[in-house]
């Protein structure tokens, strides 16, 4: 029979000083550091998620509030632009004619019991519609128009009694404007 062989599983004391021992010791210590750093990155990513979620929520709320403000001001802006367009059109045409002076002259001739409903001015003639509470008021208004310089050949084109909603005399007067009075 052969003699039993002795196997020693305990490492020699100088193993950590050998090259293989140094490589194993280094890889274990570096491996621990890598694992610890990886865990720190994961923990920071997990914690930063709460900050990023809060930031995202704040941005969404801010966008929603700004969207509501824009929608609320869109009606105002549409009205504002409409008024700007109307003012631009008014300024474009208002200073090309002498309408305001003619309307001012007509307004100065209106007695207290006459109300005008429509004034239509063209380059050659005019038409005035209104309601008079008395015949004397209408006669005074017509005489004032006839005697005034810029209005020529004023005629009363229609005269009717008012309907149930209106009281008085409904009239329409027409006349001509001399050339050069309205340009």
C-alpha positions as CSV (number, residue, x, y, z in Angstrom):
1,X,0.0,0.0,0.0
2,X,1.2,3.3,-0.7
3,X,1.7,6.0,1.8
4,X,-1.0,8.7,2.1
5,X,-0.1,12.0,0.6
6,X,-0.4,15.1,2.8
7,X,-2.3,18.0,1.2
8,X,-2.0,21.4,3.0
9,X,-5.0,23.7,2.1
10,X,-3.8,26.5,4.3
11,X,-1.9,29.1,2.4
12,X,1.6,29.9,3.2
13,X,2.2,33.1,5.2
14,X,4.0,34.8,2.5
15,X,1.2,34.5,-0.1
16,X,0.1,38.1,0.3
17,X,3.6,39.2,-0.6
18,X,3.6,37.2,-3.8
19,X,2.6,38.7,-7.2
20,X,-0.7,36.7,-7.3
21,X,-1.4,37.7,-3.7
22,X,-0.8,41.4,-4.4
23,X,-3.0,41.3,-7.6
24,X,-5.8,39.6,-5.6
25,X,-5.5,42.1,-2.7
26,X,-5.5,45.1,-5.1
27,X,-8.5,43.8,-7.1
28,X,-10.5,43.2,-3.9
29,X,-9.8,46.7,-2.6
30,X,-10.5,48.4,-6.0
31,X,-13.6,46.3,-6.4
32,X,-14.9,47.4,-3.1
33,X,-14.3,51.1,-4.1
34,X,-16.0,50.5,-7.4
35,X,-19.0,48.9,-5.7
36,X,-19.3,51.7,-3.2
37,X,-19.0,54.4,-5.9
38,X,-21.7,52.6,-8.0
39,X,-24.0,52.5,-4.9
40,X,-23.4,56.2,-4.3
41,X,-24.3,57.0,-7.9
42,X,-27.5,54.9,-7.7
43,X,-28.5,56.6,-4.4
44,X,-27.8,60.1,-5.9
45,X,-29.8,59.2,-9.0
46,X,-32.7,57.9,-6.8
47,X,-32.6,61.0,-4.6
48,X,-32.3,63.4,-7.5
49,X,-35.4,61.9,-9.0
50,X,-37.5,63.6,-6.3
51,X,-35.9,67.0,-7.2
52,X,-36.4,66.4,-10.9
53,X,-40.0,65.4,-10.4
54,X,-40.7,68.6,-8.4
55,X,-39.0,70.7,-11.1
56,X,-41.0,69.0,-13.8
57,X,-44.3,69.6,-11.8
58,X,-43.4,73.2,-11.3
59,X,-42.7,73.7,-15.0
60,X,-46.0,72.0,-16.0
61,X,-47.9,74.2,-13.6
62,X,-46.1,77.3,-14.8
63,X,-46.9,76.4,-18.4
64,X,-50.6,75.8,-17.6
65,X,-50.8,79.1,-15.8
66,X,-49.2,80.9,-18.7
67,X,-51.4,79.2,-21.2
68,X,-54.5,80.3,-19.2
69,X,-53.2,83.9,-19.1
70,X,-52.6,83.9,-22.8
71,X,-56.1,82.4,-23.5
72,X,-57.6,85.0,-21.2
73,X,-55.8,87.9,-22.9
74,X,-56.5,86.6,-26.4
75,X,-60.0,88.0,-26.3
76,X,-58.7,91.4,-25.1
77,X,-56.0,91.2,-27.8
78,X,-58.5,90.5,-30.5
79,X,-60.6,93.4,-29.4
80,X,-57.6,95.6,-29.2
81,X,-56.4,94.7,-32.7
82,X,-59.9,95.2,-34.1
83,X,-60.0,98.7,-32.5
84,X,-56.5,99.4,-33.9
85,X,-57.7,98.4,-37.4
86,X,-60.8,100.5,-37.1
87,X,-58.8,103.5,-35.9
88,X,-56.3,103.1,-38.8
89,X,-59.2,103.0,-41.3
90,X,-60.7,106.1,-39.6
91,X,-57.5,108.0,-39.8
92,X,-57.0,107.0,-43.4
93,X,-60.4,108.4,-44.4
94,X,-61.2,111.0,-41.8
95,X,-58.7,113.6,-42.9
96,X,-59.4,113.3,-46.7
97,X,-62.8,114.9,-46.6
98,X,-64.4,117.9,-45.1
99,X,-67.2,115.8,-43.5
100,X,-66.6,116.8,-39.9
101,X,-67.0,120.5,-40.7
102,X,-70.2,119.8,-42.6
103,X,-71.6,117.6,-39.8
104,X,-70.6,120.3,-37.3
105,X,-72.5,122.9,-39.4
106,X,-75.5,120.6,-39.6
107,X,-75.4,119.9,-35.8
108,X,-75.3,123.7,-35.1
109,X,-78.5,124.1,-37.0
110,X,-80.5,121.4,-35.2
111,X,-83.3,122.8,-32.9
112,X,-84.0,121.1,-29.6
113,X,-87.1,119.3,-30.8
114,X,-85.4,117.7,-33.8
115,X,-83.4,114.5,-33.6
116,X,-81.4,113.2,-36.6
117,X,-81.3,109.5,-37.3
118,X,-79.0,109.5,-40.3
119,X,-76.6,111.8,-42.2
120,X,-75.4,110.7,-45.6
121,X,-72.7,112.9,-47.3
122,X,-71.4,112.2,-50.8
123,X,-69.2,114.3,-53.0
124,X,-72.1,116.2,-54.6
125,X,-75.1,115.9,-52.3
126,X,-76.3,115.1,-48.8
127,X,-79.3,113.4,-47.3
128,X,-80.5,113.9,-43.7
129,X,-83.2,111.8,-42.0
130,X,-84.7,112.5,-38.6
131,X,-87.7,113.0,-36.4
132,X,-89.2,116.3,-35.4
133,X,-91.5,116.7,-32.5
134,X,-93.1,119.9,-34.0
135,X,-93.7,121.4,-37.4
136,X,-92.0,124.7,-36.2
137,X,-88.8,122.8,-35.3
138,X,-88.7,121.1,-38.7
139,X,-89.4,124.4,-40.5
140,X,-86.6,126.1,-38.5
141,X,-84.2,123.4,-39.3
142,X,-85.1,123.4,-43.0
143,X,-84.8,127.2,-43.2
144,X,-81.4,127.0,-41.4
145,X,-80.2,124.5,-44.0
146,X,-81.5,126.6,-46.9
147,X,-79.9,129.8,-45.7
148,X,-76.5,128.3,-44.8
149,X,-73.8,128.8,-47.5
150,X,-72.4,125.3,-48.0
151,X,-75.8,123.7,-48.5
152,X,-77.5,124.4,-51.8
153,X,-81.0,123.6,-53.0
154,X,-82.3,121.9,-49.9
155,X,-85.6,120.0,-50.4
156,X,-87.8,118.0,-48.1
157,X,-88.1,114.7,-49.9
158,X,-90.4,112.8,-47.5
159,X,-92.5,113.7,-44.5
160,X,-94.6,111.1,-42.6
161,X,-96.3,110.8,-39.3
162,X,-94.3,108.7,-36.8
163,X,-95.2,105.1,-36.1
164,X,-96.3,103.7,-32.7
165,X,-92.7,103.4,-31.5
166,X,-91.9,107.0,-32.5
167,X,-93.7,110.3,-31.9
168,X,-93.6,113.3,-34.2
169,X,-92.8,113.8,-37.9
170,X,-90.4,111.5,-39.7
171,X,-88.6,113.5,-42.4
172,X,-85.9,113.1,-45.0
173,X,-84.2,116.2,-46.5
174,X,-81.9,116.2,-49.5
175,X,-79.6,118.9,-50.9
176,X,-76.6,119.6,-53.0
177,X,-73.1,120.6,-52.0
178,X,-71.2,123.1,-54.2
179,X,-68.1,121.7,-55.8
180,X,-65.0,122.1,-53.7
181,X,-67.0,122.0,-50.4
182,X,-66.3,118.3,-49.9
183,X,-63.2,116.8,-51.3
